[in-house]
Amino acid sequence: MKNKGFIKLYRSMLSKPEMTDLVNEQGAVGFGVYMMIVLYLSQCDDYEGAYTNGQLQSLADQARKSRAYIRHIIEDYGLFKIEGKRFHESFMNQYSHARTNRYAREEIEIDIEKENKEKGTKVPDMIGPSAYEMVTREGRRQGGHGEPVPWWAPPQRDVYMVWSLVADRWVPPAQIDAEAERQRHKEMKPADFMMKTAWEVLTEDEQTRIQDNAKRQ
């Protein structure tokens, strides 16, 4: 369901021993961090993410937790499997690849795809590029540090920030995991970085809204 923007959960997942241990020790916060990590992995090729200090720090910043806490959630509850510098979720995937009638009845689909209107994608009220960014002669959007930026991203407001394709937001350079960013870039389409795509995808109302907001900047 990756391409359709869904992830699958199971109604009985909280009764699994691994998840029971997590919730008993970490409560809703721990479960929330677990889901945040799963959502990150759902965007990765083959559902495998980078297990590096940079990526752990990026997850820690999103969760407003320490890197050690993220590592604890990944390593100590049997919910994820680590293989070298990559890791993947070991709890839900085992049922995704071998679905039985029992688990099929338990499935809950959660849509993580951006809402579509008549056509196109729902985007922030303001998208770039800003004065810190540039658009190449071919129409590709780039951040102030030369990094690729998707057309739907909000404007760069800080010259020191860079766009993270993995986190889908502007972040400090120290949070960038170059390997994970390259992998994510490979997964995306060239049209994702072309500003003309916005006008091919967005509705007329959305185009007008963005143009009006751009004039107020």
Secondary structure as the mmCIF struct_conf table of DSSP 4:
data_model
#
loop_
_struct_conf.conf_type_id
_struct_conf.id
_struct_conf.beg_label_comp_id
_struct_conf.beg_label_asym_id
_struct_conf.beg_label_seq_id
_struct_conf.end_label_comp_id
_struct_conf.end_label_asym_id
_struct_conf.end_label_seq_id
HELX_RH_3T_P HELX_RH_3T_P1 LYS A 2 LYS A 4
TURN_TY1_P TURN_TY1_P1 GLY A 5 GLY A 5
STRN STRN1 PHE A 6 TYR A 10
TURN_TY1_P TURN_TY1_P2 ARG A 11 SER A 12
HELX_RH_3T_P HELX_RH_3T_P2 MET A 13 SER A 15
BEND BEND1 LYS A 16 LYS A 16
HELX_RH_AL_P HELX_RH_AL_P1 PRO A 17 SER A 42
TURN_TY1_P TURN_TY1_P3 GLN A 43 GLN A 43
BEND BEND2 CYS A 44 CYS A 44
HELX_RH_3T_P HELX_RH_3T_P3 ASP A 45 TYR A 47
STRN STRN2 GLU A 48 ALA A 50
BEND BEND3 THR A 52 THR A 52
HELX_RH_AL_P HELX_RH_AL_P2 ASN A 53 ALA A 63
TURN_TY1_P TURN_TY1_P4 ARG A 64 ARG A 64
BEND BEND4 LYS A 65 LYS A 65
HELX_RH_AL_P HELX_RH_AL_P3 ARG A 67 GLU A 75
BEND BEND5 ASP A 76 LEU A 79
STRN STRN3 PHE A 80 GLU A 83
TURN_TY1_P TURN_TY1_P5 GLY A 84 LYS A 85
STRN STRN4 ARG A 86 GLU A 89
BEND BEND6 PHE A 91 MET A 92
HELX_RH_AL_P HELX_RH_AL_P4 ASN A 93 SER A 96
BEND BEND7 HIS A 97 ALA A 98
HELX_RH_AL_P HELX_RH_AL_P5 ASN A 101 GLU A 106
STRN STRN5 GLU A 107 ASP A 111
BEND BEND8 GLU A 113 GLU A 113
HELX_LH_PP_P HELX_LH_PP_P1 LYS A 114 GLU A 115
STRN STRN6 ASN A 116 ASN A 116
BEND BEND9 GLU A 118 GLY A 120
STRN STRN7 THR A 121 THR A 121
BEND BEND10 ASP A 125 ASP A 125
TURN_TY1_P TURN_TY1_P6 ALA A 131 TYR A 132
STRN STRN8 MET A 134 VAL A 135
TURN_TY1_P TURN_TY1_P7 ARG A 137 GLU A 138
BEND BEND11 GLY A 139 GLY A 139
STRN STRN9 ARG A 140 ARG A 140
STRN STRN10 ARG A 141 GLN A 142
TURN_TY1_P TURN_TY1_P8 GLY A 144 HIS A 145
BEND BEND12 GLY A 146 GLY A 146
STRN STRN11 PRO A 148 PRO A 148
TURN_TY1_P TURN_TY1_P9 TRP A 151 TRP A 152
BEND BEND13 ALA A 153 ALA A 153
HELX_LH_PP_P HELX_LH_PP_P2 PRO A 154 GLN A 156
TURN_TY1_P TURN_TY1_P10 VAL A 159 TYR A 160
STRN STRN12 VAL A 162 SER A 164
TURN_TY1_P TURN_TY1_P11 LEU A 165 ASP A 168
STRN STRN13 ARG A 169 VAL A 171
HELX_RH_3T_P HELX_RH_3T_P4 PRO A 173 GLN A 175
HELX_RH_AL_P HELX_RH_AL_P6 ALA A 178 GLU A 187
BEND BEND14 MET A 188 MET A 188
HELX_RH_3T_P HELX_RH_3T_P5 PRO A 190 PHE A 193
STRN STRN14 MET A 194 MET A 194
HELX_RH_AL_P HELX_RH_AL_P7 MET A 195 VAL A 201
BEND BEND15 LEU A 202 LEU A 202
HELX_RH_AL_P HELX_RH_AL_P8 GLU A 204 ARG A 216
#
